[in-house]
Amino acid sequence: MTPSLLTLLRKVDTPTVCNAIEVAQGRRGFDAFTRGSMLCSAPSEPAIVGYARTAKIAAVAPPSEAPEVIRERRMAYYKYMAEGPAPSVAVIEDVDFPNCIGAYWGEINTTVHKGFGMSGALTNGVMRDLGDLPEGFPVVAGSVGPSHGFVHVREIDTPVSVFGLTINPGDLIHADRHGALVVPADVVDQLEAAIQKLLTTERIVLDAATQSGFDFQAFQSAWEKFEKSRV
């Protein structure tokens, strides 16, 4: 991922990237995105962009393993998150889903992960401390709740599932208030041009629709130009 692509990805929303991937692929049908409604802690901040650092947690019941095992895995988790290639995104599957109760993402944990230089977090689980989370570290989560329950790390660096999207360690993630997607590795080199083309062609219709006297005939003309530009 080039610096210019990273800058662009942070400026555009996830629906734009979703469409641009189809432009790069030359066909409709891209489906590596989340399903259902998710919540974003900072909807006005730039999108979350980075390579996935994955883990699984649970919180409904206390851990069954020995305390020293849980502590050791917790430290291994933080080391793993701290040492990932930048930019990175924490992607956490709560295995209690859809009955998640443990808010893993609160003021302390978000501040720690931001301190590691990470871009944000994506989870099917719970977040809390809204209003106290640090700027520059958005969380896209499945729900909001008050408690951390018995939250503990179960697995590190394994494939995870978040709202129907399977994410592997190292996948390139784009996420915002609309949800998240995985950028296919084979379109990364084409993605910047595809986004620019998409934004340019969309202006054909958008600009026409905001002009005085816009009517069906003006729409039809603009739409024909739009269709031709997409070929």
Contacts in CASP RR format, 6 or more apart in sequence:
PFRMAT RR
TARGET T0000
AUTHOR 0000-0000-0000
METHOD contacts of the structure
MODEL  1
MTPSLLTLLRKVDTPTVCNAIEVAQGRRGFDAFTRGSMLCSAPSEPAIVG
YARTAKIAAVAPPSEAPEVIRERRMAYYKYMAEGPAPSVAVIEDVDFPNC
IGAYWGEINTTVHKGFGMSGALTNGVMRDLGDLPEGFPVVAGSVGPSHGF
VHVREIDTPVSVFGLTINPGDLIHADRHGALVVPADVVDQLEAAIQKLLT
TERIVLDAATQSGFDFQAFQSAWEKFEKSRV
1 9 0 8 1.000
1 50 0 8 1.000
1 172 0 8 1.000
1 188 0 8 1.000
2 192 0 8 1.000
4 192 0 8 1.000
5 188 0 8 1.000
5 191 0 8 1.000
5 192 0 8 1.000
6 49 0 8 1.000
6 87 0 8 1.000
8 192 0 8 1.000
8 195 0 8 1.000
8 196 0 8 1.000
9 17 0 8 1.000
9 47 0 8 1.000
9 49 0 8 1.000
9 174 0 8 1.000
9 191 0 8 1.000
9 195 0 8 1.000
10 46 0 8 1.000
10 47 0 8 1.000
10 49 0 8 1.000
11 46 0 8 1.000
11 47 0 8 1.000
12 20 0 8 1.000
12 47 0 8 1.000
12 195 0 8 1.000
12 199 0 8 1.000
13 47 0 8 1.000
13 176 0 8 1.000
13 178 0 8 1.000
14 33 0 8 1.000
14 47 0 8 1.000
14 174 0 8 1.000
14 175 0 8 1.000
14 176 0 8 1.000
14 178 0 8 1.000
14 179 0 8 1.000
14 180 0 8 1.000
14 181 0 8 1.000
15 178 0 8 1.000
16 195 0 8 1.000
16 198 0 8 1.000
16 199 0 8 1.000
17 174 0 8 1.000
17 181 0 8 1.000
17 183 0 8 1.000
17 191 0 8 1.000
17 195 0 8 1.000
18 30 0 8 1.000
18 33 0 8 1.000
18 181 0 8 1.000
19 198 0 8 1.000
20 191 0 8 1.000
20 194 0 8 1.000
20 195 0 8 1.000
20 197 0 8 1.000
20 198 0 8 1.000
21 30 0 8 1.000
21 181 0 8 1.000
21 183 0 8 1.000
21 184 0 8 1.000
21 187 0 8 1.000
21 191 0 8 1.000
21 194 0 8 1.000
22 28 0 8 1.000
22 29 0 8 1.000
22 30 0 8 1.000
23 194 0 8 1.000
23 197 0 8 1.000
23 198 0 8 1.000
23 230 0 8 1.000
24 187 0 8 1.000
24 190 0 8 1.000
24 191 0 8 1.000
24 193 0 8 1.000
24 194 0 8 1.000
25 184 0 8 1.000
25 187 0 8 1.000
30 184 0 8 1.000
32 165 0 8 1.000
32 181 0 8 1.000
32 182 0 8 1.000
32 184 0 8 1.000
33 165 0 8 1.000
33 179 0 8 1.000
33 180 0 8 1.000
33 181 0 8 1.000
33 182 0 8 1.000
34 162 0 8 1.000
34 163 0 8 1.000
34 164 0 8 1.000
34 165 0 8 1.000
34 179 0 8 1.000
34 180 0 8 1.000
34 181 0 8 1.000
35 163 0 8 1.000
35 164 0 8 1.000
35 165 0 8 1.000
36 163 0 8 1.000
38 140 0 8 1.000
38 141 0 8 1.000
38 142 0 8 1.000
38 163 0 8 1.000
38 177 0 8 1.000
38 178 0 8 1.000
38 179 0 8 1.000
38 180 0 8 1.000
39 127 0 8 1.000
39 140 0 8 1.000
39 141 0 8 1.000
39 142 0 8 1.000
39 143 0 8 1.000
39 144 0 8 1.000
39 177 0 8 1.000
40 138 0 8 1.000
40 139 0 8 1.000
40 140 0 8 1.000
40 141 0 8 1.000
40 176 0 8 1.000
40 177 0 8 1.000
40 179 0 8 1.000
41 105 0 8 1.000
41 127 0 8 1.000
41 130 0 8 1.000
41 133 0 8 1.000
41 138 0 8 1.000
41 139 0 8 1.000
41 140 0 8 1.000
41 141 0 8 1.000
42 133 0 8 1.000
42 135 0 8 1.000
42 136 0 8 1.000
42 137 0 8 1.000
42 138 0 8 1.000
42 139 0 8 1.000
43 176 0 8 1.000
43 177 0 8 1.000
45 135 0 8 1.000
45 136 0 8 1.000
45 138 0 8 1.000
46 136 0 8 1.000
47 174 0 8 1.000
47 175 0 8 1.000
47 176 0 8 1.000
48 89 0 8 1.000
48 119 0 8 1.000
48 120 0 8 1.000
48 121 0 8 1.000
48 122 0 8 1.000
48 138 0 8 1.000
48 140 0 8 1.000
48 173 0 8 1.000
48 174 0 8 1.000
48 175 0 8 1.000
48 176 0 8 1.000
48 180 0 8 1.000
49 87 0 8 1.000
49 89 0 8 1.000
49 119 0 8 1.000
49 172 0 8 1.000
49 173 0 8 1.000
49 174 0 8 1.000
50 87 0 8 1.000
50 88 0 8 1.000
50 89 0 8 1.000
50 119 0 8 1.000
50 172 0 8 1.000
50 173 0 8 1.000
50 174 0 8 1.000
51 84 0 8 1.000
51 85 0 8 1.000
51 87 0 8 1.000
51 88 0 8 1.000
51 89 0 8 1.000
51 170 0 8 1.000
51 171 0 8 1.000
51 172 0 8 1.000
51 173 0 8 1.000
52 88 0 8 1.000
52 89 0 8 1.000
52 91 0 8 1.000
52 167 0 8 1.000
52 168 0 8 1.000
52 169 0 8 1.000
52 170 0 8 1.000
52 171 0 8 1.000
52 172 0 8 1.000
52 173 0 8 1.000
52 182 0 8 1.000
53 80 0 8 1.000
53 81 0 8 1.000
53 84 0 8 1.000
53 88 0 8 1.000
53 89 0 8 1.000
53 90 0 8 1.000
53 91 0 8 1.000
53 118 0 8 1.000
53 157 0 8 1.000
53 169 0 8 1.000
53 170 0 8 1.000
54 91 0 8 1.000
54 92 0 8 1.000
54 93 0 8 1.000
54 156 0 8 1.000
54 157 0 8 1.000
54 158 0 8 1.000
54 159 0 8 1.000
54 160 0 8 1.000
54 167 0 8 1.000
54 168 0 8 1.000
54 169 0 8 1.000
55 77 0 8 1.000
55 80 0 8 1.000
55 81 0 8 1.000
55 90 0 8 1.000
55 91 0 8 1.000
55 92 0 8 1.000
55 93 0 8 1.000
55 153 0 8 1.000
55 154 0 8 1.000
55 155 0 8 1.000
55 156 0 8 1.000
55 157 0 8 1.000
55 158 0 8 1.000
55 160 0 8 1.000
56 92 0 8 1.000
56 93 0 8 1.000
56 94 0 8 1.000
56 95 0 8 1.000
56 153 0 8 1.000
56 154 0 8 1.000
56 155 0 8 1.000
56 158 0 8 1.000
56 160 0 8 1.000
57 92 0 8 1.000
57 93 0 8 1.000
57 94 0 8 1.000
57 95 0 8 1.000
57 104 0 8 1.000
57 151 0 8 1.000
57 152 0 8 1.000
57 153 0 8 1.000
57 154 0 8 1.000
58 94 0 8 1.000
58 95 0 8 1.000
58 96 0 8 1.000
58 150 0 8 1.000
58 151 0 8 1.000
58 152 0 8 1.000
58 154 0 8 1.000
59 94 0 8 1.000
59 96 0 8 1.000
59 100 0 8 1.000
59 101 0 8 1.000
59 102 0 8 1.000
59 104 0 8 1.000
59 126 0 8 1.000
59 148 0 8 1.000
59 149 0 8 1.000
59 150 0 8 1.000
59 151 0 8 1.000
59 152 0 8 1.000
60 96 0 8 1.000
60 99 0 8 1.000
60 100 0 8 1.000
60 101 0 8 1.000
60 102 0 8 1.000
60 149 0 8 1.000
60 150 0 8 1.000
61 150 0 8 1.000
62 150 0 8 1.000
63 70 0 8 1.000
63 150 0 8 1.000
63 152 0 8 1.000
70 152 0 8 1.000
70 153 0 8 1.000
73 152 0 8 1.000
73 153 0 8 1.000
73 156 0 8 1.000
74 152 0 8 1.000
74 153 0 8 1.000
76 156 0 8 1.000
77 153 0 8 1.000
77 156 0 8 1.000
78 112 0 8 1.000
78 116 0 8 1.000
80 156 0 8 1.000
80 157 0 8 1.000
81 88 0 8 1.000
81 90 0 8 1.000
81 113 0 8 1.000
81 116 0 8 1.000
81 118 0 8 1.000
82 116 0 8 1.000
85 170 0 8 1.000
86 117 0 8 1.000
87 118 0 8 1.000
87 119 0 8 1.000
88 116 0 8 1.000
88 117 0 8 1.000
88 118 0 8 1.000
88 119 0 8 1.000
89 118 0 8 1.000
89 119 0 8 1.000
89 120 0 8 1.000
89 121 0 8 1.000
89 122 0 8 1.000
89 173 0 8 1.000
89 175 0 8 1.000
90 113 0 8 1.000
90 118 0 8 1.000
90 120 0 8 1.000
90 121 0 8 1.000
90 122 0 8 1.000
90 123 0 8 1.000
91 121 0 8 1.000
91 122 0 8 1.000
91 123 0 8 1.000
91 160 0 8 1.000
91 162 0 8 1.000
91 167 0 8 1.000
91 173 0 8 1.000
92 104 0 8 1.000
92 105 0 8 1.000
92 121 0 8 1.000
92 122 0 8 1.000
92 123 0 8 1.000
92 125 0 8 1.000
92 160 0 8 1.000
93 123 0 8 1.000
93 124 0 8 1.000
93 160 0 8 1.000
93 161 0 8 1.000
93 162 0 8 1.000
94 100 0 8 1.000
94 102 0 8 1.000
94 104 0 8 1.000
94 123 0 8 1.000
94 124 0 8 1.000
94 125 0 8 1.000
94 126 0 8 1.000
95 154 0 8 1.000
96 102 0 8 1.000
96 125 0 8 1.000
97 124 0 8 1.000
97 125 0 8 1.000
100 124 0 8 1.000
100 125 0 8 1.000
100 126 0 8 1.000
100 142 0 8 1.000
100 143 0 8 1.000
101 126 0 8 1.000
101 145 0 8 1.000
101 147 0 8 1.000
101 149 0 8 1.000
102 125 0 8 1.000
102 126 0 8 1.000
102 145 0 8 1.000
102 147 0 8 1.000
102 148 0 8 1.000
102 149 0 8 1.000
102 150 0 8 1.000
102 151 0 8 1.000
103 126 0 8 1.000
103 127 0 8 1.000
103 128 0 8 1.000
103 129 0 8 1.000
103 144 0 8 1.000
103 145 0 8 1.000
103 146 0 8 1.000
103 147 0 8 1.000
103 148 0 8 1.000
103 149 0 8 1.000
103 151 0 8 1.000
104 123 0 8 1.000
104 125 0 8 1.000
104 126 0 8 1.000
104 127 0 8 1.000
104 148 0 8 1.000
104 151 0 8 1.000
105 121 0 8 1.000
105 123 0 8 1.000
105 126 0 8 1.000
105 127 0 8 1.000
105 128 0 8 1.000
105 133 0 8 1.000
105 139 0 8 1.000
105 141 0 8 1.000
106 127 0 8 1.000
106 128 0 8 1.000
106 129 0 8 1.000
106 132 0 8 1.000
106 133 0 8 1.000
107 129 0 8 1.000
107 132 0 8 1.000
107 133 0 8 1.000
107 134 0 8 1.000
110 120 0 8 1.000
110 121 0 8 1.000
110 129 0 8 1.000
110 133 0 8 1.000
110 134 0 8 1.000
110 137 0 8 1.000
110 139 0 8 1.000
111 133 0 8 1.000
111 134 0 8 1.000
111 137 0 8 1.000
113 120 0 8 1.000
113 121 0 8 1.000
113 137 0 8 1.000
114 120 0 8 1.000
114 134 0 8 1.000
114 136 0 8 1.000
114 137 0 8 1.000
118 137 0 8 1.000
119 137 0 8 1.000
120 136 0 8 1.000
120 137 0 8 1.000
120 138 0 8 1.000
120 139 0 8 1.000
121 137 0 8 1.000
121 138 0 8 1.000
121 139 0 8 1.000
121 140 0 8 1.000
121 141 0 8 1.000
122 139 0 8 1.000
122 140 0 8 1.000
122 141 0 8 1.000
122 162 0 8 1.000
122 167 0 8 1.000
122 173 0 8 1.000
122 175 0 8 1.000
122 180 0 8 1.000
123 139 0 8 1.000
123 140 0 8 1.000
123 141 0 8 1.000
123 142 0 8 1.000
123 162 0 8 1.000
124 141 0 8 1.000
124 142 0 8 1.000
124 161 0 8 1.000
124 162 0 8 1.000
124 163 0 8 1.000
125 141 0 8 1.000
125 142 0 8 1.000
125 143 0 8 1.000
126 141 0 8 1.000
126 142 0 8 1.000
126 143 0 8 1.000
126 144 0 8 1.000
126 145 0 8 1.000
127 133 0 8 1.000
127 139 0 8 1.000
127 141 0 8 1.000
127 142 0 8 1.000
127 143 0 8 1.000
127 144 0 8 1.000
127 145 0 8 1.000
128 144 0 8 1.000
128 145 0 8 1.000
128 146 0 8 1.000
128 147 0 8 1.000
128 148 0 8 1.000
130 144 0 8 1.000
133 139 0 8 1.000
138 175 0 8 1.000
138 176 0 8 1.000
140 175 0 8 1.000
140 176 0 8 1.000
140 177 0 8 1.000
140 179 0 8 1.000
140 180 0 8 1.000
142 163 0 8 1.000
157 169 0 8 1.000
158 169 0 8 1.000
159 166 0 8 1.000
159 167 0 8 1.000
159 168 0 8 1.000
159 169 0 8 1.000
160 166 0 8 1.000
160 167 0 8 1.000
161 167 0 8 1.000
162 180 0 8 1.000
163 179 0 8 1.000
163 180 0 8 1.000
165 180 0 8 1.000
165 181 0 8 1.000
165 182 0 8 1.000
167 173 0 8 1.000
167 182 0 8 1.000
171 182 0 8 1.000
171 183 0 8 1.000
172 182 0 8 1.000
172 183 0 8 1.000
172 185 0 8 1.000
172 188 0 8 1.000
173 180 0 8 1.000
173 181 0 8 1.000
173 182 0 8 1.000
173 183 0 8 1.000
174 180 0 8 1.000
174 181 0 8 1.000
174 183 0 8 1.000
175 181 0 8 1.000
183 191 0 8 1.000
187 194 0 8 1.000
200 229 0 8 1.000
201 226 0 8 1.000
201 229 0 8 1.000
201 230 0 8 1.000
202 226 0 8 1.000
204 222 0 8 1.000
204 225 0 8 1.000
204 226 0 8 1.000
204 229 0 8 1.000
205 219 0 8 1.000
205 222 0 8 1.000
205 223 0 8 1.000
205 226 0 8 1.000
208 214 0 8 1.000
208 218 0 8 1.000
208 219 0 8 1.000
208 221 0 8 1.000
208 222 0 8 1.000
209 219 0 8 1.000
209 222 0 8 1.000
211 218 0 8 1.000
END
